[in-house]
């Protein structure tokens, strides 16, 4: 049955209209201006396809799109190749220290990818520790992992935890009697994995893979730091818009338009796959961990520990190097010192203060708007609320650099002159990271019977009172889970921040990026350590509030 536009003069109709106005102003308007500038001749003011023609007729430009698709497809496949076996091992077998390994896997995912790129540069860059050892020991001329190989390494190790979390959640709903029956019929372990486990978790695997695809495709920091000649679309967009020589707003807008079209198509593909390819599994006999024996037990532990060690290396490297003594902030002298922390905390604390203050302001708005959107889309279904639900998800899939440019197009002159202010950063964080809170809150609302609200209303309580005193307390677990995930991603945001920040609103991620570009690795490590510790503390708070010991989706 088709949904009809229901507009009754009540509290929730007013809320729908206000939320839609917010979305129209800060999502639809900026994206519309990107489309407008992409097909507008700045001299004549007439419609033109010059910018789009320029992109598709010059190899230098369209090769960036090919590069983006190439690295995204391979990184997604590698993430699935690592994540699915890890999820099966950790769910099926008893692993010593499994709780700690789960936490480390999630921490590796919460850390921004560009920190991984920076850490691997210190290990496998031209002057990296491992690079120098290999070249000296084997008399080689290894030039580092820059380009496609480096980007693939960073993305694969940083993205597989998402597959791991998704598939782990699916495996918990899998009936283990199916696996036991196959084993009794003589099916090997590899056969059980390929013929039973993977087909059953395929819808979940595809959903997670599409999220990774969109995340990798839109990432800016990693290819910017480690890509060198391997240009991707977000890097090309940034260079075209920010270049002091030869920058072209119109052409940058055309590039943004191409990226937006591709990501929106991927978004709708994900929705179609999740709706048509999903099914419910009832675990009459949930999978229980068993104890592997002999060589199999050794191999399982070796695989689990090796994968987690590789995933957590970036965090370990930045924490360790943050305590090394440097000369001029660029050359490590071999000793240990708190000099790097003194440089970033005693001399200038703006980046730390801005990160937390802007992040907290964004989280408050995310909670107010996100909870409202979730409640409207679940409890008050209408065409308008369905549109809001779709529009709210757009910024999640659109690259941050594209969104930052769109914001400057829309809010760079009166009557809405927001460029250069802290408010424009806060709003960009809100609309980019609100989907976490919307989805987690919507999930918990879906588990609450509507009869609870109906009973409250029948007893004379108003809609607002019912929501405030009945629904809100029951929604708290989902709200907190989404809020913490939103918080961690807000403080890790680089793509939009690098476009919108000023010297007065510089954040930790921007500081890390600029220090790496300048070669001040000690300061960059200290900033990264503060960000990593914040993510870890946030994760521990998540475990404490939810009573869980792992993260699965």
LINKAZI-V387399 format. One record per pair of residues at least 4 apart in sequence whose ideal C-beta (glycine too) atoms are under 6 Angstrom apart, sorted by the first residue. I is the first residue (numbers start at 1). J is the second residue. Records with the same first field share a line. If there is no record, write none. Layout:
BEGIN
I: J + J
END
This chain:
BEGIN
3: 383
5: 383 + 384
6: 382
7: 13
8: 13
11: 463 + 464
12: 380
15: 372
16: 376 + 384 + 385
19: 373 + 388
20: 388
23: 27 + 391
24: 28
25: 29
26: 427 + 431
27: 391 + 394 + 431
28: 32
29: 410
30: 406 + 407 + 410
31: 406
33: 409 + 410
34: 253 + 256 + 257 + 406
35: 257
36: 40
37: 250 + 253
38: 51 + 253 + 254 + 257
39: 47
41: 46 + 48
42: 250
49: 53
51: 250 + 251 + 254
52: 254
53: 57
55: 61
56: 62
59: 63
64: 231 + 232 + 233 + 236
65: 233
67: 230 + 232
68: 72 + 217 + 232 + 233
71: 75 + 151
72: 213 + 216 + 217
74: 152
75: 152 + 155 + 156 + 216
76: 209 + 212 + 213
78: 156
79: 83 + 156 + 159 + 160 + 163 + 212
80: 84 + 163 + 209
82: 160
83: 160 + 163 + 164
84: 167
86: 164 + 307
87: 91 + 164 + 167 + 168
88: 92
89: 93 + 300 + 304
91: 168 + 171 + 287
93: 289 + 292 + 300
94: 289 + 291
95: 304
97: 101
99: 549
101: 308
102: 550
104: 308 + 312
105: 161 + 164
106: 551
107: 536
108: 161 + 311 + 312
109: 161
110: 488 + 535
111: 115 + 315
112: 492
113: 154 + 158 + 219 + 222
114: 221 + 222 + 225
115: 314 + 528
116: 154 + 158 + 314
117: 154 + 222 + 225 + 226
118: 516
119: 314 + 317 + 318
120: 124
121: 125
122: 128 + 317
123: 128 + 129 + 130
124: 128 + 130 + 131 + 144 + 145
125: 144
126: 144
131: 142 + 144
133: 137
134: 138 + 140 + 142
135: 140 + 142
145: 149 + 150
146: 150 + 226 + 228
147: 228 + 230
148: 230
150: 226
151: 222 + 223 + 226 + 227
152: 156
154: 158 + 222
155: 159 + 216
157: 310 + 311
159: 212
160: 164
162: 208 + 212
163: 167 + 208
164: 168
165: 551 + 552 + 553
166: 204 + 208 + 553
167: 201
168: 552
169: 552 + 553
170: 201 + 204
171: 287
173: 281 + 283
174: 200 + 281 + 287
175: 283 + 284 + 285
176: 285 + 287
177: 285
178: 196
179: 192
182: 187 + 192 + 196
187: 191 + 192
191: 195
192: 196
193: 197
194: 198
201: 205
203: 277 + 278
206: 273
207: 274
210: 270
212: 216
214: 263 + 266 + 397
218: 399
220: 224 + 234 + 401 + 495
221: 494
223: 227 + 232 + 235
224: 235
231: 235 + 236
233: 259
234: 399 + 401
237: 255 + 401
238: 242 + 401
239: 243
240: 248 + 251 + 252
241: 252 + 405
243: 247
256: 402 + 405
259: 399 + 402
260: 398
263: 397 + 398
267: 397
272: 276
273: 277
274: 278
292: 296 + 297 + 300
293: 297
305: 309
312: 316
313: 317
315: 532
318: 525 + 528 + 529
319: 529
321: 525
322: 340 + 525 + 526 + 529
323: 336
324: 332
325: 333 + 335 + 337
326: 332 + 522
327: 331 + 333
329: 520 + 522 + 523
330: 519 + 520
338: 342
340: 522 + 523 + 526
341: 345 + 526
342: 346
343: 347 + 523
344: 523 + 526 + 527
345: 349
349: 353
350: 354
351: 506 + 507 + 508 + 511
353: 357
354: 358 + 505 + 507
355: 359 + 491 + 507 + 508
358: 425 + 426
359: 490 + 491
361: 426
362: 426 + 429 + 430 + 490
363: 487
365: 369 + 430
366: 370 + 430 + 434 + 437 + 486
367: 371 + 483
370: 434 + 437 + 438
371: 441 + 479
373: 392 + 438
374: 438 + 441 + 442 + 445
375: 379
376: 380 + 385
377: 385 + 389
378: 442 + 445 + 446
380: 385
392: 438
393: 435
394: 398
395: 403 + 431 + 432
396: 435
398: 402 + 403
399: 495
400: 495 + 496
401: 495 + 499
403: 496
404: 496 + 499 + 500
407: 411 + 424
408: 412 + 419
411: 416 + 418 + 419
412: 419
413: 417
418: 423 + 424
420: 502
422: 505
424: 500
425: 500 + 505
428: 496
429: 433 + 490
430: 434
433: 486 + 489 + 490
434: 438
435: 439
436: 482 + 485 + 486
437: 441 + 482 + 483 + 486
440: 478 + 481 + 482
441: 478 + 479 + 482
443: 478
444: 475 + 478
448: 474
453: 466
456: 461 + 466 + 470
457: 466
461: 465 + 466
465: 469
466: 470
467: 471
468: 472
471: 475
475: 479
479: 483
480: 545
484: 538 + 542
487: 538
488: 535 + 538
493: 497
494: 498 + 509
496: 500
497: 501 + 507 + 509 + 510
498: 510
501: 505 + 506 + 510
506: 510 + 511
508: 527 + 531
511: 527
512: 524 + 527 + 528
515: 520 + 523 + 524
516: 524
543: 548
END
